[in-house]
Amino acid sequence: MTKLVESIAKSLVEHPDSVVVTETKDDQGSVLQLQVAADDMGKIIGKQGRIAKALRTVVKAAATKQNKKVVVEIVSEDE
């Protein structure tokens, strides 16, 4: 899943080198933290969150196909 999120995010942002995806697992599934540069946050989130929602939908569909539960969190490089 990390490669999927990373490839989608890198194609959307102006600074693809600053895209970092980390995966943590807990008892309910996996949490993917997508970290991008501060000036690329708008491109990842999109107008009214449409791009972020679409990214989460694609990841959820891929995870469901593998019988997994995955949550995508978007964080700024500053955090």
All heavy atoms as a GROMACS GRO file, in nm:
protein
  592
    1MET      N    1   0.081  -0.120   0.000
    1MET     CA    2   0.000   0.000   0.000
    1MET      C    3   0.085   0.126   0.000
    1MET      O    4   0.044   0.227  -0.056
    1MET     CB    5  -0.090   0.002   0.124
    1MET     CG    6  -0.201  -0.096   0.125
    1MET     SD    7  -0.314  -0.069  -0.008
    1MET     CE    8  -0.366  -0.233  -0.033
    2THR      N    9   0.201   0.120   0.066
    2THR     CA   10   0.284   0.240   0.074
    2THR      C   11   0.331   0.284  -0.064
    2THR      O   12   0.336   0.403  -0.093
    2THR     CB   13   0.406   0.218   0.166
    2THR    OG1   14   0.480   0.108   0.118
    2THR    CG2   15   0.362   0.194   0.308
    3LYS      N   16   0.364   0.188  -0.149
    3LYS     CA   17   0.410   0.222  -0.285
    3LYS      C   18   0.298   0.288  -0.365
    3LYS      O   19   0.323   0.379  -0.442
    3LYS     CB   20   0.459   0.096  -0.356
    3LYS     CG   21   0.577   0.033  -0.290
    3LYS     CD   22   0.695   0.039  -0.379
    3LYS     CE   23   0.808  -0.037  -0.313
    3LYS     NZ   24   0.930   0.036  -0.319
    4LEU      N   25   0.176   0.241  -0.346
    4LEU     CA   26   0.061   0.298  -0.416
    4LEU      C   27   0.041   0.443  -0.376
    4LEU      O   28   0.030   0.531  -0.462
    4LEU     CB   29  -0.065   0.216  -0.385
    4LEU     CG   30  -0.197   0.271  -0.438
    4LEU    CD1   31  -0.198   0.268  -0.590
    4LEU    CD2   32  -0.313   0.193  -0.382
    5VAL      N   33   0.038   0.470  -0.246
    5VAL     CA   34   0.019   0.607  -0.198
    5VAL      C   35   0.134   0.696  -0.241
    5VAL      O   36   0.114   0.809  -0.285
    5VAL     CB   37   0.004   0.607  -0.044
    5VAL    CG1   38  -0.001   0.749   0.010
    5VAL    CG2   39  -0.121   0.532  -0.004
    6GLU      N   40   0.256   0.643  -0.233
    6GLU     CA   41   0.374   0.721  -0.269
    6GLU      C   42   0.373   0.758  -0.417
    6GLU      O   43   0.401   0.872  -0.454
    6GLU     CB   44   0.499   0.643  -0.235
    6GLU     CG   45   0.626   0.720  -0.250
    6GLU     CD   46   0.748   0.644  -0.201
    6GLU    OE1   47   0.732   0.537  -0.138
    6GLU    OE2   48   0.858   0.691  -0.227
    7SER      N   49   0.338   0.665  -0.504
    7SER     CA   50   0.339   0.694  -0.647
    7SER      C   51   0.229   0.794  -0.686
    7SER      O   52   0.252   0.882  -0.768
    7SER     CB   53   0.324   0.565  -0.728
    7SER     OG   54   0.200   0.505  -0.704
    8ILE      N   55   0.113   0.783  -0.624
    8ILE     CA   56   0.006   0.878  -0.652
    8ILE      C   57   0.045   1.017  -0.602
    8ILE      O   58   0.029   1.117  -0.673
    8ILE     CB   59  -0.126   0.832  -0.587
    8ILE    CG1   60  -0.178   0.706  -0.655
    8ILE    CG2   61  -0.231   0.942  -0.596
    8ILE    CD1   62  -0.297   0.642  -0.586
    9ALA      N   63   0.098   1.024  -0.481
    9ALA     CA   64   0.135   1.154  -0.424
    9ALA      C   65   0.248   1.221  -0.502
    9ALA      O   66   0.244   1.342  -0.525
    9ALA     CB   67   0.176   1.137  -0.278
   10LYS      N   68   0.346   1.144  -0.544
   10LYS     CA   69   0.459   1.201  -0.619
   10LYS      C   70   0.414   1.259  -0.752
   10LYS      O   71   0.474   1.354  -0.801
   10LYS     CB   72   0.569   1.098  -0.639
   10LYS     CG   73   0.652   1.076  -0.516
   10LYS     CD   74   0.767   0.984  -0.542
   10LYS     CE   75   0.854   0.972  -0.417
   10LYS     NZ   76   0.972   0.889  -0.440
   11SER      N   77   0.311   1.202  -0.811
   11SER     CA   78   0.263   1.254  -0.939
   11SER      C   79   0.182   1.382  -0.923
   11SER      O   80   0.162   1.456  -1.019
   11SER     CB   81   0.180   1.148  -1.011
   11SER     OG   82   0.062   1.122  -0.940
   12LEU      N   83   0.137   1.412  -0.801
   12LEU     CA   84   0.054   1.529  -0.778
   12LEU      C   85   0.131   1.653  -0.732
   12LEU      O   86   0.086   1.764  -0.756
   12LEU     CB   87  -0.053   1.498  -0.671
   12LEU     CG   88  -0.160   1.397  -0.711
   12LEU    CD1   89  -0.244   1.362  -0.589
   12LEU    CD2   90  -0.247   1.452  -0.821
   13VAL      N   91   0.244   1.636  -0.667
   13VAL     CA   92   0.312   1.747  -0.600
   13VAL      C   93   0.424   1.805  -0.686
   13VAL      O   94   0.469   1.744  -0.782
   13VAL     CB   95   0.370   1.703  -0.464
   13VAL    CG1   96   0.259   1.660  -0.370
   13VAL    CG2   97   0.472   1.593  -0.480
   14GLU      N   98   0.469   1.925  -0.647
   14GLU     CA   99   0.581   1.990  -0.716
   14GLU      C  100   0.715   1.943  -0.663
   14GLU      O  101   0.816   1.952  -0.732
   14GLU     CB  102   0.571   2.142  -0.700
   14GLU     CG  103   0.465   2.204  -0.787
   14GLU     CD  104   0.469   2.354  -0.781
   14GLU    OE1  105   0.577   2.412  -0.761
   14GLU    OE2  106   0.362   2.415  -0.796
   15HIS      N  107   0.719   1.896  -0.539
   15HIS     CA  108   0.843   1.850  -0.476
   15HIS      C  109   0.831   1.700  -0.445
   15HIS      O  110   0.809   1.662  -0.330
   15HIS     CB  111   0.870   1.928  -0.347
   15HIS     CG  112   0.869   2.076  -0.366
   15HIS    ND1  113   0.970   2.143  -0.431
   15HIS    CD2  114   0.779   2.169  -0.330
   15HIS    CE1  115   0.942   2.272  -0.433
   15HIS    NE2  116   0.825   2.290  -0.373
   16PRO      N  117   0.846   1.613  -0.545
   16PRO     CA  118   0.828   1.470  -0.520
   16PRO      C  119   0.933   1.410  -0.429
   16PRO      O  120   0.910   1.305  -0.368
   16PRO     CB  121   0.833   1.408  -0.660
   16PRO     CG  122   0.897   1.509  -0.746
   16PRO     CD  123   0.870   1.642  -0.686
   17ASP      N  124   1.048   1.477  -0.415
   17ASP     CA  125   1.152   1.424  -0.327
   17ASP      C  126   1.113   1.435  -0.180
   17ASP      O  127   1.167   1.362  -0.096
   17ASP     CB  128   1.284   1.499  -0.350
   17ASP     CG  129   1.336   1.479  -0.492
   17ASP    OD1  130   1.302   1.376  -0.552
   17ASP    OD2  131   1.408   1.568  -0.540
   18SER      N  132   1.022   1.524  -0.148
   18SER     CA  133   0.983   1.543  -0.008
   18SER      C  134   0.866   1.454   0.034
   18SER      O  135   0.822   1.460   0.148
   18SER     CB  136   0.948   1.689   0.017
   18SER     OG  137   0.834   1.725  -0.057
   19VAL      N  138   0.817   1.370  -0.055
   19VAL     CA  139   0.706   1.279  -0.023
   19VAL      C  140   0.760   1.159   0.055
   19VAL      O  141   0.850   1.090   0.008
   19VAL     CB  142   0.634   1.231  -0.150
   19VAL    CG1  143   0.530   1.125  -0.117
   19VAL    CG2  144   0.568   1.348  -0.220
   20VAL      N  145   0.705   1.138   0.173
   20VAL     CA  146   0.744   1.025   0.257
   20VAL      C  147   0.618   0.956   0.307
   20VAL      O  148   0.527   1.022   0.357
   20VAL     CB  149   0.829   1.072   0.379
   20VAL    CG1  150   0.865   0.955   0.467
   20VAL    CG2  151   0.953   1.145   0.333
   21VAL      N  152   0.613   0.826   0.291
   21VAL     CA  153   0.499   0.748   0.340
   21VAL      C  154   0.551   0.649   0.444
   21VAL      O  155   0.640   0.570   0.415
   21VAL     CB  156   0.428   0.673   0.225
   21VAL    CG1  157   0.312   0.592   0.279
   21VAL    CG2  158   0.382   0.768   0.118
   22THR      N  159   0.496   0.657   0.564
   22THR     CA  160   0.533   0.563   0.670
   22THR      C  161   0.410   0.483   0.710
   22THR      O  162   0.300   0.535   0.713
   22THR     CB  163   0.589   0.637   0.794
   22THR    OG1  164   0.494   0.732   0.838
   22THR    CG2  165   0.720   0.707   0.761
   23GLU      N  166   0.433   0.356   0.740
   23GLU     CA  167   0.323   0.267   0.777
   23GLU      C  168   0.341   0.220   0.920
   23GLU      O  169   0.449   0.175   0.958
   23GLU     CB  170   0.320   0.147   0.683
   23GLU     CG  171   0.208   0.050   0.712
   23GLU     CD  172   0.202  -0.065   0.614
   23GLU    OE1  173   0.295  -0.080   0.532
   23GLU    OE2  174   0.104  -0.139   0.618
   24THR      N  175   0.237   0.233   0.997
   24THR     CA  176   0.235   0.178   1.132
   24THR      C  177   0.116   0.085   1.142
   24THR      O  178   0.011   0.110   1.084
   24THR     CB  179   0.223   0.289   1.239
   24THR    OG1  180   0.106   0.366   1.213
   24THR    CG2  181   0.344   0.380   1.238
   25LYS      N  182   0.135  -0.022   1.214
   25LYS     CA  183   0.028  -0.121   1.228
   25LYS      C  184  -0.022  -0.121   1.372
   25LYS      O  185   0.056  -0.108   1.465
   25LYS     CB  186   0.078  -0.260   1.191
   25LYS     CG  187   0.119  -0.270   1.046
   25LYS     CD  188   0.157  -0.410   1.010
   25LYS     CE  189   0.213  -0.409   0.869
   25LYS     NZ  190   0.140  -0.486   0.776
   26ASP      N  191  -0.152  -0.134   1.386
   26ASP     CA  192  -0.212  -0.150   1.517
   26ASP      C  193  -0.311  -0.264   1.511
   26ASP      O  194  -0.318  -0.336   1.412
   26ASP     CB  195  -0.274  -0.020   1.568
   26ASP     CG  196  -0.383   0.034   1.475
   26ASP    OD1  197  -0.420  -0.036   1.380
   26ASP    OD2  198  -0.430   0.146   1.498
   27ASP      N  199  -0.388  -0.283   1.617
   27ASP     CA  200  -0.479  -0.397   1.623
   27ASP      C  201  -0.596  -0.385   1.525
   27ASP      O  202  -0.658  -0.485   1.491
   27ASP     CB  203  -0.531  -0.417   1.765
   27ASP     CG  204  -0.596  -0.291   1.820
   27ASP    OD1  205  -0.568  -0.182   1.769
   27ASP    OD2  206  -0.675  -0.303   1.916
   28GLN      N  207  -0.624  -0.265   1.475
   28GLN     CA  208  -0.736  -0.248   1.383
   28GLN      C  209  -0.694  -0.244   1.236
   28GLN      O  210  -0.779  -0.244   1.149
   28GLN     CB  211  -0.812  -0.121   1.418
   28GLN     CG  212  -0.877  -0.128   1.555
   28GLN     CD  213  -0.964  -0.009   1.584
   28GLN    OE1  214  -0.976   0.080   1.501
   28GLN    NE2  215  -1.024  -0.007   1.700
   29GLY      N  216  -0.566  -0.238   1.208
   29GLY     CA  217  -0.520  -0.234   1.070
   29GLY      C  218  -0.394  -0.151   1.057
   29GLY      O  219  -0.318  -0.136   1.152
   30SER      N  220  -0.374  -0.095   0.940
   30SER     CA  221  -0.256  -0.014   0.913
   30SER      C  222  -0.293   0.133   0.901
   30SER      O  223  -0.401   0.167   0.853
   30SER     CB  224  -0.192  -0.059   0.782
   30SER     OG  225  -0.147  -0.191   0.790
   31VAL      N  226  -0.200   0.218   0.941
   31VAL     CA  227  -0.215   0.362   0.926
   31VAL      C  228  -0.100   0.409   0.839
   31VAL      O  229   0.017   0.389   0.872
   31VAL     CB  230  -0.212   0.434   1.062
   31VAL    CG1  231  -0.218   0.584   1.041
   31VAL    CG2  232  -0.325   0.387   1.150
   32LEU      N  233  -0.132   0.468   0.725
   32LEU     CA  234  -0.031   0.523   0.635
   32LEU      C  235  -0.026   0.673   0.656
   32LEU      O  236  -0.127   0.741   0.639
   32LEU     CB  237  -0.065   0.492   0.490
   32LEU     CG  238  -0.070   0.346   0.450
   32LEU    CD1  239  -0.111   0.333   0.305
   32LEU    CD2  240   0.064   0.280   0.471
   33GLN      N  241   0.090   0.724   0.692
   33GLN     CA  242   0.106   0.868   0.709
   33GLN      C  243   0.178   0.922   0.587
   33GLN      O  244   0.292   0.884   0.559
   33GLN     CB  245   0.186   0.900   0.835
   33GLN     CG  246   0.107   0.884   0.960
   33GLN     CD  247   0.176   0.947   1.079
   33GLN    OE1  248   0.297   0.960   1.082
   33GLN    NE2  249   0.098   0.986   1.177
   34LEU      N  250   0.110   1.007   0.513
   34LEU     CA  251   0.164   1.071   0.395
   34LEU      C  252   0.218   1.207   0.435
   34LEU      O  253   0.143   1.293   0.479
   34LEU     CB  254   0.056   1.084   0.287
   34LEU     CG  255   0.091   1.164   0.163
   34LEU    CD1  256   0.209   1.103   0.090
   34LEU    CD2  257  -0.029   1.172   0.072
   35GLN      N  258   0.348   1.225   0.419
   35GLN     CA  259   0.412   1.350   0.457
   35GLN      C  260   0.460   1.420   0.331
   35GLN      O  261   0.532   1.361   0.250
   35GLN     CB  262   0.529   1.321   0.550
   35GLN     CG  263   0.596   1.442   0.605
   35GLN     CD  264   0.704   1.405   0.705
   35GLN    OE1  265   0.739   1.288   0.721
   35GLN    NE2  266   0.757   1.504   0.772
   36VAL      N  267   0.417   1.544   0.312
   36VAL     CA  268   0.456   1.624   0.195
   36VAL      C  269   0.507   1.759   0.241
   36VAL      O  270   0.489   1.798   0.356
   36VAL     CB  271   0.337   1.642   0.098
   36VAL    CG1  272   0.291   1.509   0.041
   36VAL    CG2  273   0.222   1.713   0.164
   37ALA      N  274   0.568   1.831   0.149
   37ALA     CA  275   0.616   1.966   0.180
   37ALA      C  276   0.497   2.056   0.210
   37ALA      O  277   0.386   2.034   0.162
   37ALA     CB  278   0.696   2.021   0.062
   38ALA      N  279   0.523   2.158   0.289
   38ALA     CA  280   0.415   2.247   0.334
   38ALA      C  281   0.345   2.315   0.216
   38ALA      O  282   0.223   2.332   0.217
   38ALA     CB  283   0.469   2.351   0.430
   39ASP      N  284   0.420   2.353   0.113
   39ASP     CA  285   0.356   2.421   0.000
   39ASP      C  286   0.285   2.325  -0.095
   39ASP      O  287   0.217   2.369  -0.187
   39ASP     CB  288   0.457   2.508  -0.076
   39ASP     CG  289   0.580   2.432  -0.119
   39ASP    OD1  290   0.612   2.331  -0.056
   39ASP    OD2  291   0.645   2.475  -0.216
   40ASP      N  292   0.298   2.194  -0.073
   40ASP     CA  293   0.227   2.095  -0.154
   40ASP      C  294   0.100   2.043  -0.087
   40ASP      O  295   0.028   1.961  -0.145
   40ASP     CB  296   0.318   1.976  -0.186
   40ASP     CG  297   0.422   2.008  -0.291
   40ASP    OD1  298   0.394   2.095  -0.376
   40ASP    OD2  299   0.530   1.946  -0.289
   41MET      N  300   0.071   2.090   0.033
   41MET     CA  301  -0.047   2.041   0.104
   41MET      C  302  -0.175   2.068   0.027
   41MET      O  303  -0.264   1.984   0.021
   41MET     CB  304  -0.056   2.106   0.242
   41MET     CG  305   0.044   2.052   0.343
   41MET     SD  306   0.020   1.879   0.380
   41MET     CE  307  -0.126   1.888   0.481
   42GLY      N  308  -0.184   2.184  -0.034
   42GLY     CA  309  -0.305   2.218  -0.110
   42GLY      C  310  -0.326   2.127  -0.229
   42GLY      O  311  -0.440   2.094  -0.264
   43LYS      N  312  -0.217   2.084  -0.291
   43LYS     CA  313  -0.229   1.995  -0.407
   43LYS      C  314  -0.273   1.856  -0.365
   43LYS      O  315  -0.344   1.788  -0.438
   43LYS     CB  316  -0.095   1.990  -0.480
   43LYS     CG  317  -0.065   2.118  -0.551
   43LYS     CD  318   0.059   2.102  -0.635
   43LYS     CE  319   0.076   2.220  -0.725
   43LYS     NZ  320   0.140   2.333  -0.672
   44ILE      N  321  -0.229   1.811  -0.249
   44ILE     CA  322  -0.268   1.678  -0.201
   44ILE      C  323  -0.411   1.678  -0.149
   44ILE      O  324  -0.487   1.584  -0.172
   44ILE     CB  325  -0.170   1.631  -0.091
   44ILE    CG1  326  -0.036   1.595  -0.152
   44ILE    CG2  327  -0.225   1.512  -0.015
   44ILE    CD1  328  -0.036   1.473  -0.240
   45ILE      N  329  -0.450   1.785  -0.082
   45ILE     CA  330  -0.586   1.791  -0.026
   45ILE      C  331  -0.688   1.825  -0.134
   45ILE      O  332  -0.793   1.764  -0.141
   45ILE     CB  333  -0.591   1.891   0.091
   45ILE    CG1  334  -0.503   1.840   0.204
   45ILE    CG2  335  -0.734   1.911   0.138
   45ILE    CD1  336  -0.485   1.936   0.316
   46GLY      N  337  -0.656   1.920  -0.220
   46GLY     CA  338  -0.747   1.957  -0.328
   46GLY      C  339  -0.860   2.047  -0.280
   46GLY      O  340  -0.875   2.073  -0.161
   47LYS      N  341  -0.938   2.094  -0.375
   47LYS     CA  342  -1.051   2.180  -0.342
   47LYS      C  343  -1.155   2.100  -0.265
   47LYS      O  344  -1.200   1.996  -0.310
   47LYS     CB  345  -1.114   2.238  -0.468
   47LYS     CG  346  -1.028   2.341  -0.536
   47LYS     CD  347  -1.102   2.403  -0.651
   47LYS     CE  348  -1.013   2.508  -0.716
   47LYS     NZ  349  -1.076   2.567  -0.833
   48GLN      N  350  -1.190   2.151  -0.149
   48GLN     CA  351  -1.287   2.089  -0.059
   48GLN      C  352  -1.250   1.944  -0.025
   48GLN      O  353  -1.336   1.862   0.004
   48GLN     CB  354  -1.428   2.096  -0.119
   48GLN     CG  355  -1.477   2.236  -0.139
   48GLN     CD  356  -1.615   2.242  -0.201
   48GLN    OE1  357  -1.669   2.141  -0.243
   48GLN    NE2  358  -1.670   2.362  -0.206
   49GLY      N  359  -1.120   1.911  -0.031
   49GLY     CA  360  -1.074   1.779   0.007
   49GLY      C  361  -1.101   1.670  -0.093
   49GLY      O  362  -1.094   1.551  -0.060
   50ARG      N  363  -1.129   1.707  -0.216
   50ARG     CA  364  -1.166   1.606  -0.316
   50ARG      C  365  -1.052   1.511  -0.351
   50ARG      O  366  -1.074   1.391  -0.366
   50ARG     CB  367  -1.216   1.675  -0.443
   50ARG     CG  368  -1.351   1.737  -0.423
   50ARG     CD  369  -1.404   1.792  -0.553
   50ARG     NE  370  -1.531   1.856  -0.528
   50ARG     CZ  371  -1.571   1.965  -0.588
   50ARG    NH1  372  -1.494   2.023  -0.678
   50ARG    NH2  373  -1.688   2.018  -0.561
   51ILE      N  374  -0.930   1.563  -0.365
   51ILE     CA  375  -0.817   1.477  -0.401
   51ILE      C  376  -0.783   1.384  -0.285
   51ILE      O  377  -0.757   1.266  -0.306
   51ILE     CB  378  -0.697   1.561  -0.446
   51ILE    CG1  379  -0.732   1.633  -0.577
   51ILE    CG2  380  -0.573   1.474  -0.465
   51ILE    CD1  381  -0.626   1.725  -0.630
   52ALA      N  382  -0.784   1.437  -0.163
   52ALA     CA  383  -0.757   1.354  -0.045
   52ALA      C  384  -0.862   1.243  -0.034
   52ALA      O  385  -0.829   1.128  -0.004
   52ALA     CB  386  -0.755   1.439   0.081
   53LYS      N  387  -0.986   1.277  -0.059
   53LYS     CA  388  -1.093   1.177  -0.052
   53LYS      C  389  -1.076   1.071  -0.159
   53LYS      O  390  -1.094   0.951  -0.133
   53LYS     CB  391  -1.229   1.247  -0.067
   53LYS     CG  392  -1.346   1.154  -0.050
   53LYS     CD  393  -1.478   1.228  -0.059
   53LYS     CE  394  -1.594   1.131  -0.045
   53LYS     NZ  395  -1.723   1.197  -0.058
   54ALA      N  396  -1.038   1.113  -0.279
   54ALA     CA  397  -1.016   1.018  -0.388
   54ALA      C  398  -0.898   0.925  -0.357
   54ALA      O  399  -0.904   0.804  -0.383
   54ALA     CB  400  -0.992   1.092  -0.519
   55LEU      N  401  -0.792   0.983  -0.300
   55LEU     CA  402  -0.676   0.902  -0.262
   55LEU      C  403  -0.714   0.798  -0.157
   55LEU      O  404  -0.677   0.681  -0.169
   55LEU     CB  405  -0.565   0.994  -0.208
   55LEU     CG  406  -0.439   0.928  -0.154
   55LEU    CD1  407  -0.364   0.860  -0.268
   55LEU    CD2  408  -0.350   1.029  -0.087
   56ARG      N  409  -0.791   0.840  -0.059
   56ARG     CA  410  -0.836   0.746   0.044
   56ARG      C  411  -0.928   0.639  -0.013
   56ARG      O  412  -0.924   0.523   0.029
   56ARG     CB  413  -0.905   0.822   0.156
   56ARG     CG  414  -0.809   0.904   0.240
   56ARG     CD  415  -0.878   0.975   0.354
   56ARG     NE  416  -0.780   1.044   0.437
   56ARG     CZ  417  -0.778   1.175   0.455
   56ARG    NH1  418  -0.870   1.252   0.400
   56ARG    NH2  419  -0.685   1.230   0.530
   57THR      N  420  -1.010   0.675  -0.110
   57THR     CA  421  -1.101   0.579  -0.172
   57THR      C  422  -1.024   0.472  -0.249
   57THR      O  423  -1.054   0.353  -0.241
   57THR     CB  424  -1.199   0.651  -0.267
   57THR    OG1  425  -1.272   0.748  -0.192
   57THR    CG2  426  -1.295   0.554  -0.332
   58VAL      N  427  -0.922   0.515  -0.324
   58VAL     CA  428  -0.840   0.420  -0.400
   58VAL      C  429  -0.767   0.324  -0.306
   58VAL      O  430  -0.764   0.203  -0.328
   58VAL     CB  431  -0.740   0.495  -0.491
   58VAL    CG1  432  -0.638   0.400  -0.549
   58VAL    CG2  433  -0.814   0.567  -0.602
   59VAL      N  434  -0.710   0.378  -0.199
   59VAL     CA  435  -0.638   0.295  -0.103
   59VAL      C  436  -0.733   0.199  -0.032
   59VAL      O  437  -0.701   0.082  -0.012
   59VAL     CB  438  -0.561   0.382  -0.003
   59VAL    CG1  439  -0.504   0.299   0.111
   59VAL    CG2  440  -0.450   0.458  -0.073
   60LYS      N  441  -0.851   0.248   0.003
   60LYS     CA  442  -0.949   0.162   0.069
   60LYS      C  443  -0.993   0.048  -0.022
   60LYS      O  444  -1.008  -0.065   0.022
   60LYS     CB  445  -1.069   0.244   0.113
   60LYS     CG  446  -1.170   0.166   0.193
   60LYS     CD  447  -1.282   0.254   0.242
   60LYS     CE  448  -1.381   0.172   0.323
   60LYS     NZ  449  -1.491   0.253   0.373
   61ALA      N  450  -1.011   0.078  -0.151
   61ALA     CA  451  -1.050  -0.026  -0.246
   61ALA      C  452  -0.940  -0.131  -0.261
   61ALA      O  453  -0.968  -0.252  -0.263
   61ALA     CB  454  -1.082   0.036  -0.381
   62ALA      N  455  -0.816  -0.086  -0.269
   62ALA     CA  456  -0.705  -0.181  -0.281
   62ALA      C  457  -0.689  -0.263  -0.154
   62ALA      O  458  -0.659  -0.383  -0.160
   62ALA     CB  459  -0.575  -0.106  -0.312
   63ALA      N  460  -0.710  -0.201  -0.039
   63ALA     CA  461  -0.699  -0.273   0.088
   63ALA      C  462  -0.812  -0.373   0.105
   63ALA      O  463  -0.790  -0.484   0.155
   63ALA     CB  464  -0.699  -0.173   0.204
   64THR      N  465  -0.932  -0.336   0.064
   64THR     CA  466  -1.046  -0.426   0.074
   64THR      C  467  -1.025  -0.550  -0.012
   64THR      O  468  -1.061  -0.661   0.027
   64THR     CB  469  -1.176  -0.355   0.033
   64THR    OG1  470  -1.193  -0.240   0.115
   64THR    CG2  471  -1.296  -0.445   0.047
   65LYS      N  472  -0.962  -0.531  -0.125
   65LYS     CA  473  -0.933  -0.644  -0.214
   65LYS      C  474  -0.838  -0.744  -0.147
   65LYS      O  475  -0.844  -0.863  -0.174
   65LYS     CB  476  -0.873  -0.592  -0.344
   65LYS     CG  477  -0.870  -0.691  -0.455
   65LYS     CD  478  -0.832  -0.625  -0.585
   65LYS     CE  479  -0.840  -0.726  -0.697
   65LYS     NZ  480  -0.809  -0.665  -0.825
   66GLN      N  481  -0.753  -0.694  -0.059
   66GLN     CA  482  -0.658  -0.779   0.013
   66GLN      C  483  -0.706  -0.813   0.154
   66GLN      O  484  -0.630  -0.866   0.235
   66GLN     CB  485  -0.522  -0.710   0.022
   66GLN     CG  486  -0.457  -0.686  -0.111
   66GLN     CD  487  -0.325  -0.612  -0.098
   66GLN    OE1  488  -0.280  -0.580   0.011
   66GLN    NE2  489  -0.263  -0.586  -0.210
   67ASN      N  490  -0.832  -0.783   0.184
   67ASN     CA  491  -0.892  -0.809   0.316
   67ASN      C  492  -0.815  -0.740   0.428
   67ASN      O  493  -0.789  -0.800   0.533
   67ASN     CB  494  -0.905  -0.959   0.343
   67ASN     CG  495  -1.003  -1.024   0.250
   67ASN    OD1  496  -1.101  -0.963   0.210
   67ASN    ND2  497  -0.976  -1.149   0.213
   68LYS      N  498  -0.777  -0.616   0.407
   68LYS     CA  499  -0.705  -0.538   0.507
   68LYS      C  500  -0.782  -0.409   0.534
   68LYS      O  501  -0.869  -0.370   0.457
   68LYS     CB  502  -0.566  -0.501   0.458
   68LYS     CG  503  -0.474  -0.619   0.437
   68LYS     CD  504  -0.339  -0.574   0.388
   68LYS     CE  505  -0.247  -0.692   0.366
   68LYS     NZ  506  -0.117  -0.649   0.313
   69LYS      N  507  -0.748  -0.344   0.644
   69LYS     CA  508  -0.804  -0.213   0.676
   69LYS      C  509  -0.689  -0.114   0.681
   69LYS      O  510  -0.594  -0.132   0.756
   69LYS     CB  511  -0.877  -0.216   0.810
   69LYS     CG  512  -0.945  -0.084   0.841
   69LYS     CD  513  -1.033  -0.096   0.963
   69LYS     CE  514  -1.116   0.028   0.979
   69LYS     NZ  515  -1.061   0.133   1.053
   70VAL      N  516  -0.698  -0.011   0.599
   70VAL     CA  517  -0.592   0.088   0.589
   70VAL      C  518  -0.652   0.227   0.600
   70VAL      O  519  -0.754   0.257   0.538
   70VAL     CB  520  -0.515   0.075   0.455
   70VAL    CG1  521  -0.408   0.181   0.444
   70VAL    CG2  522  -0.455  -0.063   0.441
   71VAL      N  523  -0.589   0.313   0.680
   71VAL     CA  524  -0.629   0.452   0.697
   71VAL      C  525  -0.515   0.539   0.648
   71VAL      O  526  -0.399   0.513   0.679
   71VAL     CB  527  -0.661   0.482   0.845
   71VAL    CG1  528  -0.695   0.629   0.864
   71VAL    CG2  529  -0.772   0.394   0.895
   72VAL      N  530  -0.547   0.643   0.571
   72VAL     CA  531  -0.446   0.736   0.520
   72VAL      C  532  -0.457   0.867   0.594
   72VAL      O  533  -0.565   0.927   0.599
   72VAL     CB  534  -0.462   0.759   0.368
   72VAL    CG1  535  -0.360   0.858   0.319
   72VAL    CG2  536  -0.450   0.629   0.292
   73GLU      N  537  -0.346   0.910   0.654
   73GLU     CA  538  -0.339   1.040   0.721
   73GLU      C  539  -0.242   1.127   0.643
   73GLU      O  540  -0.136   1.082   0.602
   73GLU     CB  541  -0.288   1.026   0.864
   73GLU     CG  542  -0.382   0.954   0.956
   73GLU     CD  543  -0.326   0.941   1.097
   73GLU    OE1  544  -0.208   0.975   1.118
   73GLU    OE2  545  -0.401   0.896   1.184
   74ILE      N  546  -0.279   1.252   0.624
   74ILE     CA  547  -0.192   1.346   0.553
   74ILE      C  548  -0.135   1.445   0.654
   74ILE      O  549  -0.210   1.511   0.724
   74ILE     CB  550  -0.271   1.421   0.444
   74ILE    CG1  551  -0.330   1.320   0.345
   74ILE    CG2  552  -0.181   1.521   0.372
   74ILE    CD1  553  -0.428   1.379   0.248
   75VAL      N  554  -0.002   1.450   0.660
   75VAL     CA  555   0.064   1.540   0.754
   75VAL      C  556   0.161   1.630   0.680
   75VAL      O  557   0.214   1.594   0.575
   75VAL     CB  558   0.140   1.462   0.865
   75VAL    CG1  559   0.043   1.386   0.953
   75VAL    CG2  560   0.242   1.369   0.807
   76SER      N  561   0.184   1.747   0.736
   76SER     CA  562   0.276   1.843   0.677
   76SER      C  563   0.419   1.806   0.716
   76SER      O  564   0.442   1.738   0.815
   76SER     CB  565   0.243   1.984   0.724
   76SER     OG  566   0.338   2.073   0.679
   77GLU      N  567   0.515   1.853   0.639
   77GLU     CA  568   0.656   1.827   0.666
   77GLU      C  569   0.698   1.889   0.799
   77GLU      O  570   0.791   1.845   0.864
   77GLU     CB  571   0.741   1.885   0.552
   77GLU     CG  572   0.876   1.823   0.538
   77GLU     CD  573   0.946   1.872   0.414
   77GLU    OE1  574   0.963   1.994   0.399
   77GLU    OE2  575   0.982   1.788   0.331
   78ASP      N  576   0.628   1.994   0.840
   78ASP     CA  577   0.662   2.066   0.962
   78ASP      C  578   0.626   1.989   1.089
   78ASP      O  579   0.682   2.010   1.193
   78ASP     CB  580   0.591   2.202   0.966
   78ASP     CG  581   0.624   2.286   0.845
   78ASP    OD1  582   0.734   2.267   0.790
   78ASP    OD2  583   0.541   2.370   0.805
   79GLU      N  584   0.529   1.899   1.081
   79GLU     CA  585   0.480   1.828   1.200
   79GLU      C  586   0.571   1.715   1.240
   79GLU      O  587   0.637   1.653   1.170
   79GLU     CB  588   0.339   1.773   1.175
   79GLU     CG  589   0.241   1.885   1.156
   79GLU     CD  590   0.101   1.833   1.126
   79GLU    OE1  591   0.077   1.711   1.135
   79GLU    OE2  592   0.015   1.915   1.096
   0.00000   0.00000   0.00000
